Amino acid sequence: MIEKRAAQRHRVFKGGTITFDGSGIACTVRNMSTGGAAIDLEGPVALPQSFTLSISRDNFARNCRAVWRNDRRIGLAFVQ
């Protein structure tokens, strides 16, 4: 299989939060690269077009958008 990502992704297992409209939803960050991440959610969640992914332990926060979704996992692209 040919890798199409511009940046190499790294496996992680970190607790994160996605926030939008003044509310936060816990997630697990499963992999990350400079351009995006993959997260797992506990259940189905309707997400807006853009939202923020935060990992408080790493003092990390990025605006992002969902680019794919598969069951509980969501692929995110970081936006500038």
VENZI-V613610 format. One record per residue. N is the residue number from 1. RES is the residue in one small letter. PSI is psi in radians with two decimals (* if undefined). NEAR is the number of other ideal C-beta (glycine too) atoms within 12 Angstrom. Layout:
{{N,RES,PSI,NEAR} {N,RES,PSI,NEAR}}
//
This chain:
{{1,m,2.40,4} {2,i,2.24,4} {3,e,2.18,9} {4,k,-0.08,9} {5,r,2.50,20} {6,a,-0.51,12} {7,a,2.52,16} {8,q,2.41,13} {9,r,2.66,21} {10,h,2.32,18} {11,r,2.36,14} {12,v,2.96,21} {13,f,1.49,17} {14,k,2.53,25} {15,g,2.35,23} {16,g,3.10,35} {17,t,2.33,25} {18,i,2.34,36} {19,t,2.49,24} {20,f,2.63,22} {21,d,0.62,15} {22,g,0.15,9} {23,s,2.77,15} {24,g,2.51,19} {25,i,2.21,28} {26,a,2.51,22} {27,c,2.93,33} {28,t,2.14,26} {29,v,2.14,36} {30,r,-0.56,26} {31,n,2.75,25} {32,m,2.67,31} {33,s,-3.12,23} {34,t,-0.36,15} {35,g,-0.17,24} {36,g,-2.93,30} {37,a,2.89,39} {38,a,2.32,35} {39,i,2.70,39} {40,d,2.41,28} {41,l,2.72,27} {42,e,-0.60,15} {43,g,-3.11,11} {44,p,2.36,13} {45,v,2.30,22} {46,a,2.12,16} {47,l,2.55,26} {48,p,3.10,18} {49,q,-0.67,14} {50,s,2.65,21} {51,f,-3.13,32} {52,t,2.35,28} {53,l,2.21,40} {54,s,2.46,27} {55,i,1.72,25} {56,s,-0.64,17} {57,r,-0.55,14} {58,d,0.06,16} {59,n,0.82,8} {60,f,2.31,21} {61,a,2.26,19} {62,r,2.45,30} {63,n,2.48,21} {64,c,3.03,34} {65,r,2.64,26} {66,a,2.35,29} {67,v,-0.36,23} {68,w,2.81,15} {69,r,2.38,19} {70,n,1.82,15} {71,d,-1.93,12} {72,r,-0.22,16} {73,r,2.45,22} {74,i,2.28,33} {75,g,2.27,27} {76,l,2.55,35} {77,a,2.30,27} {78,f,2.39,25} {79,v,2.58,17} {80,q,*,10}}
//
